[in-house]
Amino acid sequence: MEVHLTAEQAARLDQLAGKKGQPVEKLAQQVLVQYLDHEANFVEAVERGFASLDRGEYVDHQEVGERIRRRFES
């Protein structure tokens, strides 16, 4: 697989790799793995949220306001 970067993106990656003392390829792989992990976690959280809604487990707008108010009154 190839990934094409703009000149600016390549320069930023090269600069950061240099500062970290890592090869550009290694840094690019680390960044991609972190991004993919983050996105997978986000999608999973959204799916859990939709499942909660489907089960009727949610807090309405008024309750959110009340919880916020109580939190800052403490």
Secondary structure, DSSP 8 states (H G I E B T S, - for coil): ------HHHHHHHHHHHHHHT--HHHHHHHHHHHHHHHHHHHHHHHHHHHHHHHTT----HHHHHHHHHHHHH-
